[in-house]
Amino acid sequence: MLDREGFRPNVGIILLNGRNQVFWGKRLKTHSWQFPQGGIKHGETPEQAMFRELHEEVGLLPEHVQIIARTRDWLRYEVPDHFIRRESRGHYRGQKQIWFLLKLLGRDSDMNLRATDHPEFDAWRWNDYWVPLDVVIEFKRGVYEMALTELARFLPRSHSSNRYLRGGMRGHGASHPVVPAADAPPPARIEPDAVAATTGDGAATSGPG
């Protein structure tokens, strides 16, 4: 579903281990690395979509994680035209995302990149919190920078004091307030007259979305 401005509701996931390293997944058959993310289906809350995507992409269940925080506002990125399917051009602009910061309560062995028949990743590793943005597809880098910077306040002080991103980018001051998960407001409403942009849960793109 698309909102009136052409953005598809989506969730992003930053998953921490006990050392505040983050899950870093390599997109299937590419050299691009990213966090888990995926679209919000009609009738889902962002939290419900997050748990579904967490299982589909990483193989984890709700009992394997703890929600630490989430962004209050949508973070948006536009997708270049050459990544958008021809039939969706003129309607679909990109993604608007709610980002969740999670702590892994389970073990590394609980993760399974083949939990579904349509895997997103073919490799993964733990990485320092300030991930190397130069290996993220270019049009997503700004949102990654904003999400990491906003959610860093919930990390131990020794981690959050470093505002330099490893891809050569500096984290800027957050313009979107963040709230602990327990205090999060109701999720933003998805407009009832939204335009359908996908079949099933796939993005309206022909490439990374």
FIKOLZA-1660 file (N, C-alpha, C; in steps of 0.1 Angstrom, whole numbers, plus 5000, padded with zeros to 4 digits):
% residues 209
   i   px   py   pz ch aa at
   1 5008 4988 5000  A  M  N
   1 5000 5000 5000  A  M CA
   1 5009 5012 5000  A  M  C
   2 5004 5023 4993  A  L  N
   2 5011 5035 4993  A  L CA
   2 5003 5046 5000  A  L  C
   3 5010 5056 5006  A  D  N
   3 5003 5067 5012  A  D CA
   3 5000 5077 5000  A  D  C
   4 4994 5088 5004  A  R  N
   4 4990 5098 4993  A  R CA
   4 5002 5105 4986  A  R  C
   5 5014 5104 4993  A  E  N
   5 5026 5110 4987  A  E CA
   5 5034 5100 4979  A  E  C
   6 5029 5087 4979  A  G  N
   6 5037 5077 4971  A  G CA
   6 5047 5069 4979  A  G  C
   7 5046 5070 4992  A  F  N
   7 5056 5062 5000  A  F CA
   7 5049 5050 5006  A  F  C
   8 5057 5039 5006  A  R  N
   8 5052 5026 5011  A  R CA
   8 5056 5025 5026  A  R  C
   9 5046 5022 5035  A  P  N
   9 5049 5020 5049  A  P CA
   9 5058 5008 5051  A  P  C
  10 5068 5009 5059  A  N  N
  10 5079 4999 5060  A  N CA
  10 5085 5000 5074  A  N  C
  11 5091 4989 5078  A  V  N
  11 5099 4989 5091  A  V CA
  11 5113 4985 5088  A  V  C
  12 5122 4991 5097  A  G  N
  12 5136 4987 5097  A  G CA
  12 5140 4982 5111  A  G  C
  13 5150 4973 5111  A  I  N
  13 5153 4966 5123  A  I CA
  13 5168 4967 5126  A  I  C
  14 5172 4972 5137  A  I  N
  14 5186 4972 5142  A  I CA
  14 5186 4963 5154  A  I  C
  15 5193 4951 5152  A  L  N
  15 5193 4940 5162  A  L CA
  15 5207 4940 5168  A  L  C
  16 5207 4941 5182  A  L  N
  16 5220 4942 5190  A  L CA
  16 5222 4928 5196  A  L  C
  17 5235 4925 5197  A  N  N
  17 5239 4914 5206  A  N CA
  17 5243 4919 5219  A  N  C
  18 5249 4911 5228  A  G  N
  18 5252 4915 5241  A  G CA
  18 5264 4925 5242  A  G  C
  19 5271 4926 5231  A  R  N
  19 5282 4936 5230  A  R CA
  19 5279 4948 5222  A  R  C
  20 5266 4950 5220  A  N  N
  20 5261 4962 5212  A  N CA
  20 5266 4962 5198  A  N  C
  21 5269 4950 5193  A  Q  N
  21 5272 4949 5179  A  Q CA
  21 5258 4947 5172  A  Q  C
  22 5257 4950 5159  A  V  N
  22 5245 4949 5152  A  V CA
  22 5245 4938 5141  A  V  C
  23 5234 4932 5139  A  F  N
  23 5232 4922 5128  A  F CA
  23 5233 4930 5115  A  F  C
  24 5242 4924 5106  A  W  N
  24 5245 4930 5093  A  W CA
  24 5244 4920 5083  A  W  C
  25 5234 4921 5074  A  G  N
  25 5231 4910 5064  A  G CA
  25 5235 4914 5050  A  G  C
  26 5240 4904 5043  A  K  N
  26 5244 4906 5029  A  K CA
  26 5232 4903 5020  A  K  C
  27 5228 4912 5012  A  R  N
  27 5217 4909 5003  A  R CA
  27 5220 4898 4993  A  R  C
  28 5210 4890 4991  A  L  N
  28 5212 4878 4983  A  L CA
  28 5218 4881 4969  A  L  C
  29 5229 4874 4967  A  K  N
  29 5237 4875 4954  A  K CA
  29 5241 4889 4950  A  K  C
  30 5244 4897 4960  A  T  N
  30 5249 4911 4958  A  T CA
  30 5261 4913 4967  A  T  C
  31 5267 4925 4966  A  H  N
  31 5278 4929 4975  A  H CA
  31 5273 4940 4984  A  H  C
  32 5260 4942 4985  A  S  N
  32 5254 4952 4994  A  S CA
  32 5250 4946 5007  A  S  C
  33 5252 4953 5018  A  W  N
  33 5249 4949 5031  A  W CA
  33 5238 4958 5037  A  W  C
  34 5230 4953 5045  A  Q  N
  34 5219 4962 5051  A  Q CA
  34 5213 4955 5063  A  Q  C
  35 5204 4963 5070  A  F  N
  35 5197 4958 5081  A  F CA
  35 5184 4951 5076  A  F  C
  36 5178 4943 5084  A  P  N
  36 5165 4937 5079  A  P CA
  36 5155 4948 5078  A  P  C
  37 5146 4947 5068  A  Q  N
  37 5135 4957 5066  A  Q CA
  37 5124 4950 5058  A  Q  C
  38 5112 4956 5058  A  G  N
  38 5102 4951 5050  A  G CA
  38 5089 4959 5051  A  G  C
  39 5080 4957 5042  A  G  N
  39 5067 4964 5041  A  G CA
  39 5057 4961 5052  A  G  C
  40 5049 4971 5056  A  I  N
  40 5038 4969 5065  A  I CA
  40 5026 4965 5057  A  I  C
  41 5020 4953 5060  A  K  N
  41 5008 4949 5052  A  K CA
  41 4996 4956 5058  A  K  C
  42 4986 4957 5049  A  H  N
  42 4973 4963 5053  A  H CA
  42 4968 4957 5066  A  H  C
  43 4965 4965 5076  A  G  N
  43 4959 4960 5089  A  G CA
  43 4970 4957 5099  A  G  C
  44 4982 4957 5095  A  E  N
  44 4993 4955 5105  A  E CA
  44 4997 4968 5112  A  E  C
  45 5002 4966 5125  A  T  N
  45 5009 4977 5131  A  T CA
  45 5023 4976 5128  A  T  C
  46 5031 4987 5129  A  P  N
  46 5046 4986 5127  A  P CA
  46 5052 4975 5135  A  P  C
  47 5048 4973 5148  A  E  N
  47 5054 4963 5156  A  E CA
  47 5051 4949 5151  A  E  C
  48 5038 4946 5146  A  Q  N
  48 5035 4933 5141  A  Q CA
  48 5043 4931 5128  A  Q  C
  49 5044 4941 5120  A  A  N
  49 5052 4939 5107  A  A CA
  49 5067 4936 5111  A  A  C
  50 5072 4943 5121  A  M  N
  50 5086 4941 5125  A  M CA
  50 5088 4926 5129  A  M  C
  51 5079 4921 5137  A  F  N
  51 5081 4907 5142  A  F CA
  51 5080 4897 5130  A  F  C
  52 5071 4900 5121  A  R  N
  52 5069 4891 5109  A  R CA
  52 5082 4892 5100  A  R  C
  53 5087 4904 5098  A  E  N
  53 5099 4905 5090  A  E CA
  53 5111 4899 5097  A  E  C
  54 5112 4901 5110  A  L  N
  54 5123 4895 5118  A  L CA
  54 5124 4880 5116  A  L  C
  55 5112 4873 5116  A  H  N
  55 5112 4859 5113  A  H CA
  55 5115 4855 5099  A  H  C
  56 5109 4863 5090  A  E  N
  56 5110 4859 5075  A  E CA
  56 5125 4861 5071  A  E  C
  57 5132 4872 5076  A  E  N
  57 5145 4875 5071  A  E CA
  57 5156 4869 5080  A  E  C
  58 5154 4868 5093  A  V  N
  58 5164 4864 5102  A  V CA
  58 5161 4851 5109  A  V  C
  59 5148 4847 5109  A  G  N
  59 5144 4834 5115  A  G CA
  59 5141 4835 5130  A  G  C
  60 5141 4847 5136  A  L  N
  60 5139 4849 5150  A  L CA
  60 5124 4850 5153  A  L  C
  61 5120 4846 5165  A  L  N
  61 5107 4847 5170  A  L CA
  61 5106 4858 5181  A  L  C
  62 5094 4863 5185  A  P  N
  62 5093 4874 5195  A  P CA
  62 5101 4871 5208  A  P  C
  63 5101 4858 5212  A  E  N
  63 5107 4855 5225  A  E CA
  63 5122 4855 5224  A  E  C
  64 5128 4857 5212  A  H  N
  64 5142 4857 5210  A  H CA
  64 5148 4872 5212  A  H  C
  65 5139 4882 5213  A  V  N
  65 5143 4896 5213  A  V CA
  65 5136 4904 5223  A  V  C
  66 5142 4915 5226  A  Q  N
  66 5135 4925 5235  A  Q CA
  66 5135 4938 5227  A  Q  C
  67 5124 4945 5226  A  I  N
  67 5123 4958 5220  A  I CA
  67 5129 4969 5230  A  I  C
  68 5139 4976 5225  A  I  N
  68 5145 4986 5234  A  I CA
  68 5139 5000 5231  A  I  C
  69 5137 5003 5218  A  A  N
  69 5132 5016 5214  A  A CA
  69 5127 5016 5200  A  A  C
  70 5120 5026 5196  A  R  N
  70 5116 5027 5182  A  R CA
  70 5115 5042 5178  A  R  C
  71 5116 5045 5166  A  T  N
  71 5115 5059 5162  A  T CA
  71 5100 5064 5163  A  T  C
  72 5098 5076 5167  A  R  N
  72 5084 5081 5168  A  R CA
  72 5079 5084 5154  A  R  C
  73 5087 5090 5145  A  D  N
  73 5082 5095 5132  A  D CA
  73 5087 5086 5121  A  D  C
  74 5081 5087 5110  A  W  N
  74 5085 5080 5098  A  W CA
  74 5098 5087 5092  A  W  C
  75 5107 5078 5088  A  L  N
  75 5119 5082 5081  A  L CA
  75 5118 5078 5067  A  L  C
  76 5120 5087 5057  A  R  N
  76 5117 5085 5043  A  R CA
  76 5129 5084 5035  A  R  C
  77 5129 5076 5024  A  Y  N
  77 5139 5077 5014  A  Y CA
  77 5132 5074 5000  A  Y  C
  78 5137 5081 4990  A  E  N
  78 5131 5079 4977  A  E CA
  78 5139 5069 4969  A  E  C
  79 5133 5061 4960  A  V  N
  79 5139 5051 4952  A  V CA
  79 5141 5057 4938  A  V  C
  80 5154 5056 4933  A  P  N
  80 5156 5061 4919  A  P CA
  80 5147 5054 4909  A  P  C
  81 5143 5061 4898  A  D  N
  81 5134 5056 4888  A  D CA
  81 5138 5043 4882  A  D  C
  82 5151 5041 4880  A  H  N
  82 5156 5029 4873  A  H CA
  82 5154 5017 4882  A  H  C
  83 5151 5018 4895  A  F  N
  83 5148 5007 4904  A  F CA
  83 5133 5004 4905  A  F  C
  84 5125 5013 4900  A  I  N
  84 5111 5012 4901  A  I CA
  84 5105 5005 4889  A  I  C
  85 5096 4995 4891  A  R  N
  85 5089 4988 4880  A  R CA
  85 5082 4999 4871  A  R  C
  86 5082 4996 4859  A  R  N
  86 5076 5006 4849  A  R CA
  86 5061 5009 4853  A  R  C
  87 5054 4999 4856  A  E  N
  87 5040 5001 4859  A  E CA
  87 5037 5009 4872  A  E  C
  88 5047 5010 4880  A  S  N
  88 5046 5018 4893  A  S CA
  88 5051 5032 4892  A  S  C
  89 5058 5035 4882  A  R  N
  89 5064 5049 4881  A  R CA
  89 5053 5059 4880  A  R  C
  90 5055 5070 4887  A  G  N
  90 5045 5081 4887  A  G CA
  90 5036 5079 4899  A  G  C
  91 5036 5068 4906  A  H  N
  91 5028 5065 4918  A  H CA
  91 5037 5063 4930  A  H  C
  92 5046 5054 4928  A  Y  N
  92 5055 5050 4939  A  Y CA
  92 5068 5058 4939  A  Y  C
  93 5071 5064 4951  A  R  N
  93 5083 5073 4953  A  R CA
  93 5093 5066 4961  A  R  C
  94 5089 5058 4971  A  G  N
  94 5099 5052 4980  A  G CA
  94 5093 5046 4992  A  G  C
  95 5101 5046 5003  A  Q  N
  95 5097 5040 5016  A  Q CA
  95 5096 5050 5027  A  Q  C
  96 5087 5048 5036  A  K  N
  96 5087 5056 5048  A  K CA
  96 5087 5045 5059  A  K  C
  97 5097 5047 5069  A  Q  N
  97 5100 5036 5078  A  Q CA
  97 5099 5040 5093  A  Q  C
  98 5094 5031 5101  A  I  N
  98 5096 5031 5115  A  I CA
  98 5107 5021 5118  A  I  C
  99 5117 5026 5126  A  W  N
  99 5129 5018 5129  A  W CA
  99 5128 5013 5144  A  W  C
 100 5131 5000 5146  A  F  N
 100 5131 4994 5159  A  F CA
 100 5145 4990 5163  A  F  C
 101 5149 4993 5175  A  L  N
 101 5161 4988 5181  A  L CA
 101 5158 4976 5190  A  L  C
 102 5164 4965 5187  A  L  N
 102 5161 4952 5194  A  L CA
 102 5174 4947 5201  A  L  C
 103 5172 4940 5212  A  K  N
 103 5183 4933 5218  A  K CA
 103 5180 4918 5217  A  K  C
 104 5190 4910 5212  A  L  N
 104 5189 4896 5211  A  L CA
 104 5190 4889 5224  A  L  C
 105 5179 4882 5228  A  L  N
 105 5179 4874 5240  A  L CA
 105 5183 4860 5238  A  L  C
 106 5181 4855 5226  A  G  N
 106 5185 4842 5222  A  G CA
 106 5199 4840 5219  A  G  C
 107 5202 4830 5211  A  R  N
 107 5216 4827 5207  A  R CA
 107 5218 4829 5192  A  R  C
 108 5230 4830 5188  A  D  N
 108 5233 4832 5173  A  D CA
 108 5227 4820 5166  A  D  C
 109 5227 4808 5172  A  S  N
 109 5222 4796 5165  A  S CA
 109 5207 4797 5163  A  S  C
 110 5200 4806 5169  A  D  N
 110 5186 4807 5167  A  D CA
 110 5183 4814 5154  A  D  C
 111 5192 4820 5148  A  M  N
 111 5190 4828 5135  A  M CA
 111 5191 4818 5123  A  M  C
 112 5182 4821 5114  A  N  N
 112 5181 4812 5102  A  N CA
 112 5177 4820 5090  A  N  C
 113 5187 4822 5081  A  L  N
 113 5184 4830 5069  A  L CA
 113 5175 4823 5059  A  L  C
 114 5172 4810 5061  A  R  N
 114 5164 4803 5052  A  R CA
 114 5150 4799 5059  A  R  C
 115 5145 4808 5067  A  A  N
 115 5133 4805 5074  A  A CA
 115 5121 4805 5064  A  A  C
 116 5122 4811 5053  A  T  N
 116 5112 4811 5043  A  T CA
 116 5117 4807 5029  A  T  C
 117 5109 4805 5019  A  D  N
 117 5113 4802 5006  A  D CA
 117 5119 4813 4998  A  D  C
 118 5118 4825 5004  A  H  N
 118 5123 4837 4997  A  H CA
 118 5132 4845 5005  A  H  C
 119 5144 4840 5007  A  P  N
 119 5154 4846 5016  A  P CA
 119 5159 4860 5011  A  P  C
 120 5162 4869 5020  A  E  N
 120 5167 4882 5016  A  E CA
 120 5182 4883 5017  A  E  C
 121 5188 4875 5026  A  F  N
 121 5202 4875 5028  A  F CA
 121 5209 4861 5025  A  F  C
 122 5221 4861 5021  A  D  N
 122 5228 4849 5020  A  D CA
 122 5241 4848 5029  A  D  C
 123 5243 4858 5037  A  A  N
 123 5253 4858 5047  A  A CA
 123 5250 4869 5057  A  A  C
 124 5256 4868 5069  A  W  N
 124 5254 4878 5079  A  W CA
 124 5267 4878 5089  A  W  C
 125 5268 4889 5096  A  R  N
 125 5279 4890 5106  A  R CA
 125 5274 4900 5116  A  R  C
 126 5281 4900 5128  A  W  N
 126 5280 4911 5138  A  W CA
 126 5290 4922 5134  A  W  C
 127 5285 4934 5135  A  N  N
 127 5293 4946 5131  A  N CA
 127 5292 4956 5142  A  N  C
 128 5302 4965 5143  A  D  N
 128 5301 4976 5152  A  D CA
 128 5289 4984 5149  A  D  C
 129 5283 4991 5159  A  Y  N
 129 5271 4998 5158  A  Y CA
 129 5271 5008 5146  A  Y  C
 130 5282 5015 5145  A  W  N
 130 5283 5025 5134  A  W CA
 130 5288 5018 5121  A  W  C
 131 5278 5012 5114  A  V  N
 131 5281 5004 5103  A  V CA
 131 5287 5011 5091  A  V  C
 132 5295 5005 5083  A  P  N
 132 5301 5011 5071  A  P CA
 132 5290 5015 5060  A  P  C
 133 5286 5027 5060  A  L  N
 133 5276 5031 5051  A  L CA
 133 5280 5030 5036  A  L  C
 134 5293 5029 5033  A  D  N
 134 5297 5028 5019  A  D CA
 134 5293 5015 5013  A  D  C
 135 5289 5005 5021  A  V  N
 135 5285 4992 5015  A  V CA
 135 5269 4991 5014  A  V  C
 136 5262 5002 5019  A  V  N
 136 5248 5003 5018  A  V CA
 136 5245 5009 5005  A  V  C
 137 5234 5005 4998  A  I  N
 137 5230 5011 4985  A  I CA
 137 5228 5026 4988  A  I  C
 138 5232 5034 4979  A  E  N
 138 5234 5048 4981  A  E CA
 138 5221 5055 4986  A  E  C
 139 5210 5052 4980  A  F  N
 139 5198 5060 4983  A  F CA
 139 5192 5056 4997  A  F  C
 140 5197 5046 5004  A  K  N
 140 5193 5043 5017  A  K CA
 140 5202 5049 5028  A  K  C
 141 5214 5055 5024  A  R  N
 141 5224 5059 5034  A  R CA
 141 5219 5069 5043  A  R  C
 142 5211 5079 5038  A  G  N
 142 5206 5090 5047  A  G CA
 142 5197 5085 5058  A  G  C
 143 5188 5076 5055  A  V  N
 143 5179 5070 5065  A  V CA
 143 5187 5062 5075  A  V  C
 144 5197 5054 5070  A  Y  N
 144 5205 5047 5080  A  Y CA
 144 5212 5056 5089  A  Y  C
 145 5217 5067 5084  A  E  N
 145 5224 5077 5093  A  E CA
 145 5215 5082 5103  A  E  C
 146 5203 5086 5099  A  M  N
 146 5193 5092 5108  A  M CA
 146 5189 5082 5119  A  M  C
 147 5186 5069 5114  A  A  N
 147 5181 5059 5124  A  A CA
 147 5192 5056 5134  A  A  C
 148 5204 5054 5129  A  L  N
 148 5215 5050 5139  A  L CA
 148 5217 5061 5148  A  L  C
 149 5217 5074 5144  A  T  N
 149 5220 5085 5152  A  T CA
 149 5209 5087 5163  A  T  C
 150 5196 5086 5159  A  E  N
 150 5185 5088 5168  A  E CA
 150 5185 5077 5179  A  E  C
 151 5187 5064 5175  A  L  N
 151 5186 5053 5184  A  L CA
 151 5198 5051 5192  A  L  C
 152 5209 5058 5189  A  A  N
 152 5222 5056 5197  A  A CA
 152 5221 5061 5211  A  A  C
 153 5211 5069 5214  A  R  N
 153 5210 5074 5228  A  R CA
 153 5206 5063 5238  A  R  C
 154 5201 5051 5232  A  F  N
 154 5197 5040 5241  A  F CA
 154 5209 5030 5242  A  F  C
 155 5220 5033 5237  A  L  N
 155 5232 5025 5238  A  L CA
 155 5240 5030 5250  A  L  C
 156 5249 5021 5256  A  P  N
 156 5258 5026 5266  A  P CA
 156 5266 5038 5262  A  P  C
 157 5269 5047 5271  A  R  N
 157 5275 5060 5268  A  R CA
 157 5288 5058 5259  A  R  C
 158 5296 5048 5262  A  S  N
 158 5308 5046 5254  A  S CA
 158 5306 5044 5240  A  S  C
 159 5294 5039 5236  A  H  N
 159 5291 5037 5222  A  H CA
 159 5285 5049 5216  A  H  C
 160 5275 5055 5223  A  S  N
 160 5268 5066 5217  A  S CA
 160 5276 5079 5216  A  S  C
 161 5287 5080 5222  A  S  N
 161 5295 5092 5221  A  S CA
 161 5303 5093 5208  A  S  C
 162 5304 5082 5201  A  N  N
 162 5311 5082 5188  A  N CA
 162 5301 5085 5177  A  N  C
 163 5301 5097 5171  A  R  N
 163 5292 5101 5161  A  R CA
 163 5297 5100 5147  A  R  C
 164 5309 5094 5145  A  Y  N
 164 5315 5092 5132  A  Y CA
 164 5311 5079 5126  A  Y  C
 165 5304 5079 5115  A  L  N
 165 5300 5067 5108  A  L CA
 165 5312 5061 5100  A  L  C
 166 5314 5048 5099  A  R  N
 166 5325 5043 5093  A  R CA
 166 5326 5044 5078  A  R  C
 167 5315 5048 5072  A  G  N
 167 5315 5050 5057  A  G CA
 167 5320 5064 5054  A  G  C
 168 5326 5071 5063  A  G  N
 168 5331 5084 5060  A  G CA
 168 5321 5095 5062  A  G  C
 169 5309 5092 5068  A  M  N
 169 5298 5101 5070  A  M CA
 169 5297 5104 5085  A  M  C
 170 5294 5116 5088  A  R  N
 170 5292 5120 5103  A  R CA
 170 5278 5120 5106  A  R  C
 171 5275 5114 5118  A  G  N
 171 5261 5114 5123  A  G CA
 171 5257 5128 5127  A  G  C
 172 5246 5133 5122  A  H  N
 172 5241 5146 5125  A  H CA
 172 5231 5145 5137  A  H  C
 173 5228 5156 5143  A  G  N
 173 5219 5157 5154  A  G CA
 173 5205 5152 5149  A  G  C
 174 5198 5144 5157  A  A  N
 174 5185 5139 5153  A  A CA
 174 5175 5150 5152  A  A  C
 175 5167 5149 5141  A  S  N
 175 5156 5159 5139  A  S CA
 175 5143 5152 5143  A  S  C
 176 5143 5139 5144  A  H  N
 176 5131 5132 5148  A  H CA
 176 5132 5126 5162  A  H  C
 177 5123 5130 5171  A  P  N
 177 5125 5124 5185  A  P CA
 177 5122 5109 5185  A  P  C
 178 5129 5103 5195  A  V  N
 178 5128 5088 5196  A  V CA
 178 5122 5086 5210  A  V  C
 179 5115 5075 5212  A  V  N
 179 5109 5072 5225  A  V CA
 179 5112 5057 5228  A  V  C
 180 5114 5054 5241  A  P  N
 180 5115 5040 5245  A  P CA
 180 5102 5033 5240  A  P  C
 181 5103 5020 5237  A  A  N
 181 5092 5012 5232  A  A CA
 181 5080 5013 5241  A  A  C
 182 5082 5012 5254  A  A  N
 182 5071 5012 5263  A  A CA
 182 5063 5025 5263  A  A  C
 183 5069 5036 5258  A  D  N
 183 5062 5049 5258  A  D CA
 183 5059 5053 5244  A  D  C
 184 5060 5044 5234  A  A  N
 184 5058 5048 5221  A  A CA
 184 5043 5051 5218  A  A  C
 185 5040 5061 5210  A  P  N
 185 5026 5065 5207  A  P CA
 185 5020 5055 5198  A  P  C
 186 5007 5055 5196  A  P  N
 186 5001 5046 5186  A  P CA
 186 5007 5048 5172  A  P  C
 187 5008 5037 5164  A  P  N
 187 5015 5039 5151  A  P CA
 187 5007 5048 5142  A  P  C
 188 5014 5054 5133  A  A  N
 188 5008 5063 5123  A  A CA
 188 4997 5055 5115  A  A  C
 189 4986 5062 5112  A  R  N
 189 4976 5056 5104  A  R CA
 189 4979 5055 5090  A  R  C
 190 4976 5043 5084  A  I  N
 190 4978 5041 5069  A  I CA
 190 4965 5046 5063  A  I  C
 191 4966 5055 5054  A  E  N
 191 4955 5061 5047  A  E CA
 191 4946 5050 5041  A  E  C
 192 4933 5051 5043  A  P  N
 192 4924 5040 5037  A  P CA
 192 4923 5041 5022  A  P  C
 193 4926 5052 5016  A  D  N
 193 4925 5053 5002  A  D CA
 193 4939 5052 4995  A  D  C
 194 4948 5045 5002  A  A  N
 194 4961 5043 4997  A  A CA
 194 4961 5035 4984  A  A  C
 195 4971 5038 4975  A  V  N
 195 4971 5031 4963  A  V CA
 195 4979 5018 4964  A  V  C
 196 4974 5008 4959  A  A  N
 196 4981 4995 4960  A  A CA
 196 4993 4996 4951  A  A  C
 197 5005 4992 4956  A  A  N
 197 5018 4993 4949  A  A CA
 197 5025 4980 4948  A  A  C
 198 5020 4970 4954  A  T  N
 198 5027 4957 4955  A  T CA
 198 5017 4945 4952  A  T  C
 199 5023 4934 4949  A  T  N
 199 5016 4921 4949  A  T CA
 199 5021 4914 4961  A  T  C
 200 5013 4910 4971  A  G  N
 200 5018 4904 4983  A  G CA
 200 5026 4914 4991  A  G  C
 201 5038 4910 4995  A  D  N
 201 5046 4919 5003  A  D CA
 201 5058 4924 4996  A  D  C
 202 5059 4923 4983  A  G  N
 202 5070 4927 4976  A  G CA
 202 5070 4942 4973  A  G  C
 203 5081 4949 4973  A  A  N
 203 5082 4963 4971  A  A CA
 203 5079 4966 4956  A  A  C
 204 5075 4978 4953  A  A  N
 204 5072 4981 4939  A  A CA
 204 5084 4985 4932  A  A  C
 205 5094 4977 4933  A  T  N
 205 5107 4980 4927  A  T CA
 205 5112 4968 4919  A  T  C
 206 5121 4970 4910  A  S  N
 206 5127 4960 4903  A  S CA
 206 5141 4957 4908  A  S  C
 207 5145 4964 4919  A  G  N
 207 5158 4962 4925  A  G CA
 207 5157 4964 4940  A  G  C
 208 5168 4968 4947  A  P  N
 208 5167 4970 4961  A  P CA
 208 5158 4980 4965  A  P  C
 209 5148 4977 4974  A  G  N
 209 5138 4987 4978  A  G CA
 209 5138 4990 4992  A  G  C
% end
